[in-house]
Each structure stands twice: as structure tokens, then as C-alpha cells.
Amino acid sequence: MPDAIRLATRRSHLALTQARGVAARLQEVSGLAVTIVEVVSEGDTSTAPLTDIGGTGVFVGAVRAAVAEGRADVAVHSQKDLPTAPAEGLDLAAVPVREDARDALCAQGGGLADLPAGARVGTGSPRRAAQLALVRPDLDIVPIRGNVDTRLGRVGADLAAVVLAAAGLARLGRLAEASELLNPDSMAPAPGQGALAVEIATDAPTSLRAAVGAIEDPATRACVTAERSMLAALEAGCSAPVGAYAQLTEPGYWEPEIFLRGGVFSASRGIRMSITGTAAAAEELGRELAARLLDAGAAALMTEPHL
């Protein structure tokens, strides 16, 4: 084990807040000091839509490189930003307890149903844009980029509302600014939304692996595994109009089960399905639900306009 643990993260306010929470837990379980290594990613420096700059992986490549190049021992990411393919030389060593996975509408008053016809609603996510168009086709969906402060600052200025991840608002202590937490049945979250990923080098010391593994939450890992397995089997990236949300039954006499809901969306139609199975078969469940979605026409749907 090194004398201190170097933890790499993006430099954004939200990413740093998430990383500091992980750092505090690592310090608690290891007894070592944890220092933050701030990294600037391609997704942070570009103002172009995610679909134009590559989508999948634009927020994680530089953070992963810090570990691969020996400038950091641990990398922390938002699960929903991770490519579905594993990174060579890195292991997903821990998935901590998940924050609220839902999307949040932030408006000056009322919920989604209360917005007037023609109201301008901002989001940078094709998944959110498509589902908003399905629920409220009368709204004007506006593509936006920027950090949480930038997006919230536009509410009441040039936008009637924005849609953000509830998890990010909660971690920043700003969940009270959400006017409605959107039901996953009508606004399916991104696969892995609200969860974090903690990566280390494949050849990391056993002591470091044990310290990172101590912050693992098996229930969150199982749910995220099912969601991301579905995403991978659909061959869709993190910017695709795909939503998934898994919930684990409470442990008891029976073996815990996962209830996985998933969907693929365009501005004119959506395909939603669900599946239930044992938590031990989380990966297989995700693949099976993806197969059912593909049989129902999901591949063609992903190429349709989301606005």
C-alpha cells in the first residue's frame, strides 16, 4: 500500500464533490491520506453536443490515463459516462452505494404537466429529449451543455425548465431546486445513473484493492450490471436514447431478485419492456432484455430523430 492514495477525477464541481465523498470513505477504511488529482477531459473543454464529439468515453479517457500512466492510484467516474467495454489494464474495483437514479425537472414552479404549451425545456441528453417529446410533444426541447450551475442559471432566463440527474443535485446539496422527480416509468434514467465507478490498475497492490473493495455495495453493483449489460448488448453508447432502471428486492428468505426496466426511444415512439430474475444473473438479464427490445425493433428506433 502506498503512503497516500492518489485519486483522479474530472475537475468539474460535481465530479470533485463525488470524488471527495469517495476519498473520505477510502481514508476511513484505509487510514491513509487521500489526495485528489484533478484532470481535464475532452468533454469538459468542448461545448459541442456529446453526439458530435464522440459521446461514449469523452469524460473518462483522461481520468483513466492518469491511472494507466502512474499519476494516480484510483479513478472515480459517473457510471453513466463509462463505455460499456472494459478498459485494458484497469479493473472496476468498487461500485459504492447509489444515489437517487431518477431525472429531476427544475422549473420555477410545478412539474412537467404544469409547463405551458411551447415551454422551452433544456437538456443535453438524446434519451431525455426523446422521452420528453413522447410525454409532452407540445414542448420546445432545447439542446444545452454546461455544468449544473450554468444549466440551473438558465431557468427563468431563456428556459422554462431544465432536466438534470437527481443524483448530481443531491450530491451538490441542491435537490431542493428540483420541482419534480420524474417517474422512471415515463422518464427511464440512463443506465448506471446515480452510481459511481471506482477503477484501479489491474496490477494494483493487493492492499489497495482491498481498501477500494471495502466501499463496494453489492446491491448497486448488481443493478448497474444489469442496466449496463442491456446497453452493451444493444451496442449503444452513453449518449444513445436508451434508458434502464434496475431495482433489487430486499434480502430475505428468497434469493434477491432484480426487476429491470429498459427502453429505447425516439421523438415519435418508444419501446419499453421489463424482466425479472435473480441478482446472481444480472448480466444475463440485461442481455435477455436487450434481445427482446431488438426483436421488437429497437435497432431501427435508435437511428430515428430524438427531437
Secondary structure, 3 states (H helix, E strand, C coil): CCCEEEEEEECCHHHHHHHHHHHHHHHHHHCCEEEEEEECCHHHHCCCCCCCCCCCCCCCHHHHHHHHCCCCCEEEEEHHHCCCCCCCCEEEEECCCCCCCCEEEEECCCCHHHCCCCCEEEECCHHHHHHHHHHCCCCEEEECCCCHHHHHHCECCCECEEEEEHHHHHHCCCHHHCCEECCCCCCCCCCCCCCEEEEEECCCCHHHHHHHHCCCCHHHHHHHHHHHHHHHHCCCCCCCCEEEEEEECCCCCCCCEEEEEEEEECCCCEEEEEEEEEHHHHHHHHHHHHHHHHHCCHHHHCCCCCC
